Amino acid sequence: MPGHAVPLSVSRITAIWRDLNTRYFDGALPPITVVWSRRLTASVGMFVSRAGPRSAWRANRSANSREIRLSLPLLTPLLTETPYGTQELVSTLAHEMIHQWQFDVLKRRPNHGPDFLRKMTEMNRDGALAVTIYHSLKQEVLALSRFAWRCGRCGRIYRRQRRTIQPRRHHCGSC
């Protein structure tokens, strides 16, 4: 992905984060670092922390100890070539902010359980957002897959970002 310009500056994304924090979280989320990731190709976004939500370390928590990563390879084409790219970015950022809320406010491990679903429904209620559990970029993710394994019995192809399938140990899920 060398040579690709960042489609939206981090300062602009941080401004969107601040707006969402005010509108949907009453400003309760502490500052967090938002970064573009060239390596994130299986997911559009990711909330990352370096310790658990209830660890003693949390007293020293800073914006650098947790971060939201956004996929440069998946979001760049959307932001530069499609009219709904900004909406996808905002929805992705909002999704990751729900995980941040679970971690920083609820002091729970981020997941897609009842707390997530309740907050997602609340955020989607006004119609301004389209937060979902899963992104709709399956074709784009498959296009970025570097590895493939074909089942010797049925011929089904499994695509992966990493070489995770070991033919001697793994079997086809369809057979």
C-alpha positions as CSV (number, residue, x, y, z in Angstrom):
1,M,0.0,0.0,0.0
2,P,3.0,2.4,-0.3
3,G,2.2,5.6,-2.1
4,H,-1.4,5.7,-1.0
5,A,-2.3,9.0,0.6
6,V,-4.4,9.0,3.7
7,P,-8.0,9.8,2.6
8,L,-8.9,11.8,5.7
9,S,-6.5,13.4,8.2
10,V,-6.3,12.0,11.7
11,S,-7.2,15.5,13.0
12,R,-10.5,15.4,11.0
13,I,-11.3,11.9,12.2
14,T,-10.5,13.0,15.8
15,A,-13.0,15.9,15.3
16,I,-15.6,13.3,14.2
17,W,-14.8,11.2,17.3
18,R,-15.3,14.3,19.5
19,D,-18.6,15.0,17.9
20,L,-19.8,11.4,18.3
21,N,-18.5,11.4,21.9
22,T,-20.6,14.5,22.7
23,R,-23.8,13.4,20.9
24,Y,-23.9,9.7,21.9
25,F,-21.8,9.3,25.0
26,D,-22.4,12.6,26.8
27,G,-18.6,13.3,26.5
28,A,-17.9,10.3,28.9
29,L,-15.2,8.7,26.7
30,P,-11.7,9.7,27.6
31,P,-9.4,10.8,24.7
32,I,-8.0,8.0,22.5
33,T,-5.5,7.8,19.7
34,V,-7.1,7.1,16.3
35,V,-4.7,5.8,13.6
36,W,-4.8,4.6,10.0
37,S,-3.5,1.0,9.7
38,R,-2.1,-0.3,6.5
39,R,-2.0,-3.9,8.0
40,L,-5.7,-4.1,9.0
41,T,-7.2,-6.0,6.0
42,A,-9.7,-8.4,7.6
43,S,-11.7,-5.7,9.4
44,V,-12.6,-2.1,8.7
45,G,-11.8,-1.0,12.3
46,M,-10.5,-2.2,15.6
47,F,-10.4,-1.1,19.2
48,V,-7.1,-2.1,20.8
49,S,-5.9,-1.8,24.5
50,R,-2.7,-2.8,26.1
51,A,-4.3,-4.0,29.4
52,G,-7.6,-5.2,30.7
53,P,-10.4,-2.8,31.6
54,R,-10.1,-3.4,35.3
55,S,-6.3,-3.6,35.7
56,A,-4.5,-1.5,38.3
57,W,-2.7,0.1,35.4
58,R,-5.9,1.9,34.4
59,A,-5.1,4.8,36.8
60,N,-2.3,5.7,34.4
61,R,-4.3,5.2,31.3
62,S,-3.7,7.7,28.5
63,A,-4.8,8.1,24.9
64,N,-1.7,6.2,23.9
65,S,-2.5,3.1,25.9
66,R,-5.6,2.4,23.8
67,E,-6.3,3.1,20.2
68,I,-8.8,2.9,17.5
69,R,-7.4,1.6,14.2
70,L,-9.0,2.2,10.9
71,S,-8.2,0.1,7.8
72,L,-6.4,2.2,5.2
73,P,-6.7,-0.5,2.5
74,L,-10.5,-1.0,2.9
75,L,-11.6,2.6,3.6
76,T,-9.4,4.5,1.1
77,P,-11.3,3.2,-2.0
78,L,-14.6,4.0,-0.3
79,L,-13.6,7.5,0.7
80,T,-12.1,8.4,-2.7
81,E,-14.4,6.5,-5.1
82,T,-17.9,6.2,-3.6
83,P,-20.5,8.6,-2.2
84,Y,-21.1,6.6,0.9
85,G,-17.5,6.3,2.0
86,T,-17.7,8.9,4.7
87,Q,-20.8,7.3,6.2
88,E,-18.9,3.9,6.3
89,L,-16.0,5.6,8.1
90,V,-18.3,7.3,10.6
91,S,-20.3,4.1,11.3
92,T,-17.0,2.2,11.7
93,L,-15.7,4.8,14.1
94,A,-19.0,4.8,16.1
95,H,-18.8,0.9,16.3
96,E,-15.3,1.1,17.7
97,M,-16.4,3.8,20.1
98,I,-19.0,1.5,21.5
99,H,-16.1,-0.9,22.3
100,Q,-14.2,1.9,23.9
101,W,-17.3,2.7,26.0
102,Q,-17.5,-0.9,27.1
103,F,-13.9,-0.8,28.1
104,D,-13.5,2.7,29.6
105,V,-16.9,3.3,31.0
106,L,-18.5,-0.1,31.8
107,K,-15.0,-1.6,32.6
108,R,-15.8,-4.7,30.6
109,R,-14.0,-6.6,27.9
110,P,-15.4,-5.3,24.5
111,N,-17.8,-7.7,22.7
112,H,-20.9,-7.7,20.6
113,G,-23.2,-8.7,23.5
114,P,-26.3,-7.1,25.0
115,D,-24.5,-3.9,26.1
116,F,-23.2,-3.4,22.6
117,L,-26.5,-4.1,21.0
118,R,-28.4,-1.7,23.3
119,K,-25.9,1.1,22.7
120,M,-25.9,0.4,18.9
121,T,-29.7,0.6,18.8
122,E,-29.7,3.8,20.8
123,M,-27.2,5.4,18.5
124,N,-29.0,4.3,15.3
125,R,-32.4,5.6,16.6
126,D,-32.1,9.1,15.2
127,G,-31.2,7.8,11.7
128,A,-27.9,9.7,11.4
129,L,-25.8,6.6,11.9
130,A,-25.8,3.1,10.5
131,V,-23.8,1.2,13.1
132,T,-23.8,-2.5,12.5
133,I,-22.0,-5.5,14.1
134,Y,-20.4,-6.6,10.9
135,H,-19.2,-4.5,7.9
136,S,-20.5,-5.2,4.4
137,L,-17.1,-5.3,2.7
138,K,-16.8,-9.1,2.2
139,Q,-15.7,-8.8,-1.4
140,E,-13.1,-6.1,-0.6
141,V,-11.7,-8.2,2.2
142,L,-11.5,-11.3,0.0
143,A,-9.7,-9.2,-2.7
144,L,-7.0,-8.4,-0.1
145,S,-6.6,-12.1,1.0
146,R,-3.0,-13.2,0.4
147,F,-3.5,-16.9,1.1
148,A,-5.9,-19.6,-0.1
149,W,-6.4,-23.2,0.6
150,R,-8.5,-25.6,-1.5
151,C,-10.2,-28.6,0.1
152,G,-9.0,-31.8,-1.6
153,R,-12.5,-33.4,-1.3
154,C,-15.0,-30.7,-2.3
155,G,-12.8,-28.1,-3.9
156,R,-14.1,-25.2,-1.6
157,I,-11.6,-22.4,-1.4
158,Y,-10.8,-20.8,2.0
159,R,-9.1,-17.4,1.9
160,R,-7.1,-16.0,4.7
161,Q,-5.0,-12.9,5.5
162,R,-2.4,-15.1,7.1
163,R,-1.2,-18.6,6.6
164,T,-3.5,-20.0,9.3
165,I,-4.7,-23.2,7.7
166,Q,-2.5,-26.2,8.0
167,P,-3.7,-28.9,5.6
168,R,-2.4,-31.8,7.7
169,R,-4.3,-30.5,10.8
170,H,-7.4,-28.8,9.5
171,H,-10.3,-30.2,7.6
172,C,-12.9,-28.5,5.4
173,G,-15.9,-27.2,7.3
174,S,-18.3,-28.2,4.5
175,C,-17.2,-31.8,4.1
